[in-house]
Amino acid sequence: MYLDDVKRLLIDVLSLSGDQAEMDAGTPLLGSLPELDSMAVVNVIGALEEQFGITVEDDEISARTFATLGSLANFVAEKTA
């Protein structure tokens, strides 16, 4: 449900293009996208909070959350439920 919205947000925040923008639910993120460093994670979280009207607490963020595009979209879905 949120997959396309989260994908567009990542493309915008990380300035992805070309093959990098061709992501699906199984696309690995953390450790696979060089653009997704620790500062970018902070920027992505801020953008998620703003776009989806959610609040992300520090203890909710883990490598599992950012493992794949699908896991990040599922996290957003859970936060908005």
C-alpha positions as CSV (number, residue, x, y, z in Angstrom):
1,M,0.0,0.0,0.0
2,Y,2.8,2.4,0.9
3,L,5.4,0.8,-1.3
4,D,5.2,3.3,-4.2
5,D,5.0,6.3,-1.9
6,V,8.1,5.2,0.1
7,K,9.9,4.4,-3.1
8,R,9.3,7.9,-4.5
9,L,10.4,9.4,-1.2
10,L,13.6,7.5,-1.2
11,I,14.3,8.4,-4.9
12,D,13.8,12.1,-4.0
13,V,15.7,12.2,-0.7
14,L,18.6,10.1,-1.9
15,S,18.6,11.6,-5.5
16,L,18.5,8.2,-7.0
17,S,18.4,7.7,-10.8
18,G,18.7,5.1,-13.4
19,D,19.0,1.5,-12.2
20,Q,18.9,2.6,-8.6
21,A,15.4,4.0,-9.1
22,E,14.1,0.6,-10.3
23,M,13.3,-0.8,-6.9
24,D,10.7,-3.3,-5.7
25,A,9.7,-4.6,-2.3
26,G,12.7,-7.0,-2.2
27,T,15.3,-4.4,-3.1
28,P,18.0,-4.2,-0.3
29,L,18.6,-0.8,1.1
30,L,20.9,-0.5,4.0
31,G,24.4,-1.7,3.0
32,S,23.4,-1.9,-0.6
33,L,22.7,1.8,-1.5
34,P,25.9,3.8,-1.0
35,E,23.7,6.9,-0.8
36,L,21.9,5.5,2.3
37,D,24.5,6.5,4.9
38,S,23.8,7.4,8.5
39,M,23.0,11.1,7.6
40,A,20.7,10.0,4.8
41,V,18.8,7.7,7.2
42,V,18.1,10.7,9.4
43,N,16.9,12.7,6.3
44,V,14.7,9.8,5.2
45,I,13.2,9.4,8.7
46,G,12.4,13.2,8.7
47,A,10.8,13.0,5.3
48,L,8.7,9.9,6.3
49,E,7.5,11.8,9.4
50,E,6.6,14.8,7.3
51,Q,4.9,13.0,4.4
52,F,3.0,10.4,6.4
53,G,2.3,12.4,9.6
54,I,4.1,9.9,11.8
55,T,6.5,10.1,14.6
56,V,9.5,7.7,14.6
57,E,11.1,7.1,18.0
58,D,14.9,6.4,18.2
59,D,14.3,2.9,19.5
60,E,12.0,2.0,16.6
61,I,14.8,2.3,14.1
62,S,16.9,-0.8,13.3
63,A,18.8,-2.3,10.4
64,R,15.7,-4.6,10.0
65,T,13.5,-1.5,9.3
66,F,15.9,-0.4,6.5
67,A,16.7,-3.9,5.2
68,T,14.5,-3.7,2.1
69,L,12.1,-1.3,0.4
70,G,9.4,-3.6,1.5
71,S,10.4,-3.6,5.2
72,L,10.5,0.2,5.2
73,A,7.1,0.4,3.6
74,N,5.7,-2.1,6.1
75,F,7.1,0.0,8.9
76,V,5.3,3.1,7.6
77,A,2.1,1.1,7.2
78,E,2.3,-0.1,10.8
79,K,3.0,3.5,12.0
80,T,0.0,4.9,10.2
81,A,-2.4,2.1,11.2
